[in-house]
Amino acid sequence: MPTATALARAKELDLDLVEVAPQADPPVCRIMDFGKWKYEQDVRAKESRKKQSQVIVKEMKFRPKISDHDFSIKKGHVERFLEEGDKVKVTIMFRGREMAHTELGAKLLDRLAKDLGEISQVEAAPKQDGRNMTMVLSPVKRIVKPAPKEPHQRGSSGERPAPSGGASEERSEVRPAPSSVPAGNGPVAGSAAGEAAGNGVGKVEKAGA
């Protein structure tokens, strides 16, 4: 199809004429909505970047005659890198006559791998690279166990447990002491007679008897 005819056709459809294969003979063109096609391409590229996991390799250098204090500090850095999900390249640097005792570096790497065995695994075994000995550690995924559930306060029947301190014992009902005065009779001699009877005083005579 001639170029002028293709352009006219694209204009009628309110679309764009896009060259998709310029190396072909003749070049291949396509009538499409270029803005929509470009948007779809950007969305696909963004989704593919999300699926790709970026792995960062960090390096930590040791000396074969490192002290225990410095070893603990550098091991803490390596542990932090692994906790963040990064790989760690551990390098033992030999200088001068230390090259005659490379077994010290191998022991140091083995010690580090054992100390960090719970959170890492050896991805690349120790190997000699000139004056250096290297090893690569990669993090491992740890399974987090759910916290145990607290026991229910209620029993299986739905009743609350009895509180401590003897609350389960029945309370004794407090009743007033029976009156010594027969029913239907008033006080013997007013309030004074009642108080005298309560104090253990004998018979009180009525006035005018």
Secondary structure, DSSP 4 states (H G I P E B T S, - for coil): --HHHHHHHHHHTT-EEEEEETTSSSPEEEEE-HHHHHHHHHHHHHHHHHHSPPP-EEEEEE-TT--HHHHHHHHHHHHHHHHTT-EEEEEEE--GGGGGGHHHHHHHHHHHHHHTTTTEEEEEEEEEETTEEEEEEEE-PPPPPPPPPPPPSS-TTSPPPPPTTTTTSPPPPP-PPPPSSPTT---SSHHHHHHHHHTT----PPTT-
